[in-house]
Amino acid sequence: MITSQKVLVTGGAGFIGSNFIHYLLKKYENLQVINFDKLTYAGNLRNLSDIEDNPQYSFTKGDICDVAQVSDCFKKHSPDYVVNFAAESHVDRSILEPGVFVRSNVLGVQTLLDACLKFEVKRYIQISTDEVYGSLGKTGVFTETTPISPRSPYSASKASADLLCQAYVHTFNLPLIITRCSNNYGSHQLPEKLIPLTILKCLRGDEIPVYGDGLNIRDWIHVDDHCSAIDLVLNKGVVGEVYNVGADNERSNIEIVKQIIRILAELRPKQNISENLITFVKDRKGHDYRYAIDSTKIKKALGWKPTIPFDSGLKNTIRWYLDHEHTRR
């Protein structure tokens, strides 16, 4: 167990990273958590303002691509475990600037792997994505043995990092595990993502852009369920393995948007929120049609299961954005 150990969380000021830090500090009394984050547009220390004075938590500003900064952090804190959330993650941005994604998501990972070897960490967890598998048709699911077939610069950079990680396991015996998760939702998510973007557009009365016909399908999981899976992998996962993490919640983009509109129309009846706000826009280049992930392996091998139903999880997420409406615009 990781109790009374030091965990370095890279990208800990971002959406999933900040939720994971909250998860760890709530669960473990003696754990020390070090947050290493560059604080780009995707990282916000406000996500962690409630724990900034917690003696179990510390923050270091740094770039995973900077060898000196990473080395200094490892020297200072001597982490036992490293969980890497640090990544450029927005597909649209990767289409505009692929090089930024290669630098952060591939070269940055290499820098972390070299530091983990040098400082002999007990375990490294690479947080990957189901997007490395490519796109599905109307049937089928991604398993851990599905060949990777990325179709965007973002997913290609994440797939490259996964291959590099596997090479470090086999070449250098680095104690490393990869997790690949479906689309996350929950509190503290960057407003350019589908769910928070739709919520904020509704509250402002702005048009809600939906790519193509809106029928592209994603598999959704609440961020808290994802965090519980990572924690379990950190403690009990088998080195060298890949674990898929999903919650069997396939929804089309237009279905998600309409559900958010219905919930907000109930919660804010005076704001005239309706489907009239939906505007269909030119489809994204190389837009994957469908993702669906099979989590049988982590369920059977480690005993994990998701606990948050999508409908209640989405409603609670919307309530969180309503409670933080003036801070998220």
N, C-alpha and C positions, 0 to 999 in steps of 0.2 A: 504493500500500500504506500501511497505517496505522502501519508501523514508525516509531519515534521521534516519535510524535504523542501527544497527550493525549486520552483517552477518558473522558467522564463517563458513568457507569453509574448511572442512577436506579433505586432499588429494589434495589440491589446486595446487600442483606443477606437477601433472600428466596431462595426455592428456585432458580428459574432464573437470577436475577441473580447469586447467589453462585457458581453453577456456571460462568456466563459469565466472571466475573472470574478464576476459577481457570484457565479455558481460555485467556484472553488472556495471563495472566502466564506460563503454561507455554509458549505458542507464541512470544511476542515478547519479545526480550531488552531492548529499549530503550523499550518502551511505558510511558507513565505512565497509571495507572488511578485515577480519582477515584470513590469510592463515595458517593452522596448518598442517604440513606435516613432515613425518619422513625422507624424502629424501632417499628412497631406490633406487634400480635400475630404478624404474618406475617414480620417481619424479625428476624433473630437474628445478632448479630456472632460468635457461636460458629461459625457457618458459615464464617467467614473467619479464625478464630483462628490458623491455621497460617501466614498471610501478613501478620499485622498489623505485623510488623517489616520487611517487604519494602520497600526504598526506592522501588520502583516503584508502591507502593500507598498511598493515603491515604483517610481516611474523614471525611465531613462529615455531621453529623446535621442533617436539615432536611426540610421538607414542601414538595412540589412545588406545593402550592396557595398557599404563602406567597411573594408576589412579592419581598419584601425578601430572604428567605433564598436564593431561587433566584438573584437578581441578585448578591448577595454572593459566592455560590459561583462564578458565571461570571466575576466581576471578579477573584477571587483566583486561579483556575486557568486561565482562558482556554482552555477545551476546544476541540479541533479537531472532535471527533465527540461526539455524544450518542446513547446507546441507552437508551430508556425502558422499563424493566420495572415501574416504580412503578404499582401499581394495586390496588384492592380486587378480589379474584378469586374469592371463594367464593359460588356461586350461592345457597345456603341463606341466607347472611347478607344477600344483596341483596334477598331476598324480605321479610326482616324490617326492613331499613333501606335502602330505595332511595336516599334522599337522600345518604347517605354515599358511595355509589358514584358518583352524579352529580358530587359535589364533587371526589372524587379522580380519577376516570377521565375526566372531561370538562373541568372547570375547571382541574384540575391540568395537564392536557395543554396547554390554552391558555396557561397561564403559561410552560410550557417552550417552546412554539412562539414566543411573543413574545421570550423571552430568546435563543433561537437566531437570530432575525432581528436583534435588537439587537447581538449579539456576533458575528454573521456566521460561524456554524459551517459547517464544510465539508459535514457530512452529519448528518442526524437519522434514526434508525431507530425507528419506532413498533412495539412488540411487541404484536400483536393476537391474535385467537383465531379458530378456525374456528366458534365459537359465534355469531358475527355473522351467519352464513348461515342460521341457524334449524335446522330439523329435516328429516331425510330419511326416506323410507319404506324399504322393504326393498331398493330398488335406487337406483342413481345415486350421484354423487360431487359434492363441492363443487369448482368451479374458480374462478379469479380473476374470472370474468365472471358467476358466480352472484349474483343480486340479494341484497343483505343483507336479512334478515328476522328480527331478533332476537326472542326469545320470553321472556326473563327480564330483570329490571332490570339484572343484571350484563352480559349480552350487549348490551342496548340502550345501556348506557353506553359499552361498547367500540366499538360501531358508530358512536355519535355522535362519539367521538374520531377514528375513521377518517375520517369525513366532514369533520370539522374539519381534519384533517391534509391531506386532498386539496384543501380550499379554500385552505389556506396555500401549497400548491404552485402552484396556478393563479393566485391573487391576488397573492402576494408573491414568487413564484419561490423559495420555500424549498427547498433541496436535501434532499428527504425521501423515504423509502421505507417502506412498510408490509409487515410479515410477519404471516401468519396461520397459526398452528400448531395441530396436533391435541394431544390430551392428553399431557402430559409425565409421565415417571416417572424415578426415580433417587434419588440420595442427597440428604439435606438437605431433603426435602419436608415441608411442614406436616402434622402427624398427622391433621388433619381430612379430608384427601383420601383417596380410596378405597384406594389401595394401602398407604400407611403406616398408615392406620386399621385395615385388616384385619390387617396384620402385628402391630401392637401389641395389638389385641384378642385375637389368637391367643396371644400370649406371656403375656397376663394371664389367659387362660381366660375372657374376657368374651364375651357374646353379640355377634355381628357383624351389625349392622343392614344389610339390603339393601332398597332401595326397590322397592315394587311386586312384580313377578314376577322382577325381576333381569335381564330380557331386553333392557334398553336397551343399545345398542351404541355403543362409543367407538373411535376410531382412536388407537392409542398409539405414542409415539415416545420413545426414550431422550433424556434431557436433553442428553447429550453430542453426539448427532447434531443436536439443535436448535441448540446453540451453534455447531457447525461451519457450519450454514446461515446463521446470523446474521453470523458472521465473513465469510463469502463475500459476503453481501449488502452488508455494510459496505464491503468492498473493491471489489466488481465490479458491484453492483446498479445498475440504471438508475433515475435520479431520477424520481419520480412513479409508479413501478410498485408493484404489489402482488405478493408472492410467497407462495404457499401452501407449507407445510412439513409433510410427513407421511411415515410410514414403511410404509404399507399393512399395518397390524396391527389389523384390526378384531376386537374381542372384546366379548362381552356382559359386563355387570357380574358376573353370577353365575359366568360362566366364569373371570373374573379371580380372584374370591374363592376358588373351588374349587382353582384352580391354586396359589394362595398356600398354602392349607391343605395341599395335597399336598407341596409343597416343605418347609414347616416341619415337617410330620409326619416327614419323612425326616431333617431336620437336628436336630430336637429330639424324638426318639422317646419320651422319658420324660415329656413334658408332656401327653400325651393330647389332642393337637390333632386335631380331626376336624370333619366337616361338621355335626355336631350343634350347633356353636356358631352356625350361620347362623340368623338370625331375620328373617323378612320383615316390613317395616313399611309404614305408609301411604305411598303414593307422594308424591314431591315435587310441588308445584304447578307446572303447566306443564312437566313433565319431558320434554325432547326425546327422541325415540325413538332416533335414530341419527345419528351423524356419520361421514362418510368423505371424505377429502381427496385431491385429485388434485395431485401435486407435479410433474407433467410440465414445467411452465414453468421452475422453478428447476433441474431436472435438465438440460434441454436448453440453456437460456440461460446458465447459470453452471457447469454441470458438477458439481453437488452430488449426492450420494447418501448414504442412511443406511448405516451400517456395522455396527450392533449388532443382532443378531437378538433378537426379543422374549424368547424362552425363556431364553437365557443372560443377557440384560440384566436380566430380572426376578429370576433366581436371584442374580445379583451384587448387585442392590438389596437383596434380603432379607438377604443376608450382611452388607451394610453396616449395616443396622438391628440385626442381631444383635450386631455388633461395637460398636455405639453404644447398646445397649439401655438402659443406665442413665442416659444423657444425653438421651434422646428422650422420656421419660415425663412 
